[in-house]
Amino acid sequence: MTSHLLMGQIDGKVIDKVNAYPSSFKLYEKLSERIIKDFDTDYDRAAAIYTWMANHIKYDAKAFFSGRVQRVAQYTYRNEAEKYQKEKALRDELAMSTLKKKKAVCQGYAELYRLLCQACGIQCEVISGYSRTGLNDIGKVRSEPDHAWNAIQINNKWLFVDATWGAGHVDYKTRKFVPSFTSAYFAVKPTVFTYNHFPEKPEWNFTELTIKDFSEQPLFYHTFFKKDIELLSPLNGVLKKTKEGWIQIKFKKTSEEKHTFHYAFHGMKYMQDAEWQKKGEVITLSIDADNHRSGYLDIIIDDETVMTYKLRLR
């Protein structure tokens, strides 16, 4: 399997084998037993769970837009042990409901992923936190957590998983879920995962970023994760100045893969070639700001938009 420095990668053989599985299971134990039988390592088992879920669990867009994404359960308890048991029972119930109905919002995905991982002997936790999905998120600090995902421990290292985003995306115009499997959100290293995920609890933040730093980043898309590059500068998503009229963006290459680089200011009919030069592992793009003083700038690698900056050059 190719070594990827930034994100996890799912072996094509794992995907092919899982794609032959039934599209539904009445019992999570049946799915976990099959995965244990078919795969030998925790990594491949975790990947198999992700692949099956991202292909067969649909995001419940109707529940999301209605605002009724979670049922509030009330219960009493006599001590912390009893509280833990009751909370676990509710979480397991949500996981099994997700498996049965084959649809959920992020919390349901995360709880089912946790339950299946634990059944396969993989240490897995549910993480609550903040996400960034739209242009309005550039420079905006969310007041409350809005998303949930997972952390798995593989070979004594914590990696992050978001099966919800791996399944596809919501079309805000039609208010419908658009299925589109991607492996981009499986086993991602913390430094990359925080491009668009930030944990509520500090103990799950394995970077130096603050919530303010996180919110001020450019907007990254899942396509960025496939390129095996790291953004070096500018790390602030709001561009307020240029260098003699030129916007310079620097990346660090982490593989020998070759790329093409383009850009487009919003409102442009066609993307433009970006001037670039490579020195060692560093690639520098130079983009003529021209008369663009506000709006948005898309960075396009291999004909895929990977990130967006907001312009405030007035």
Secondary structure, DSSP 8 states (H G I E B T S, - for coil): ----SSS----HHHHHHHHTS-S--S-HHHHHHHHHHH--SHHHHHHHHHHHHHHH-EE-HHHHHHT--S-------SSHHHHHHHHHHHHHHHHHHHHHHTEE-HHHHHHHHHHHHHHTT--EEEEEEEE--SGGGTT---SS--EEEEEEEETTEEEEE-HHHHHEEEETTTTEEEE---STTSSB-HHHHTTTEEESSGGG--SS--HHHHHTS-EE-HHHHTT-EEEEE--SSEE---BTTEEEEEEEE-SS----EEEEETT-SS-EE-EEEEETTEEEEEEE-TT--EEEEEEEETTEEEEEEEEE--
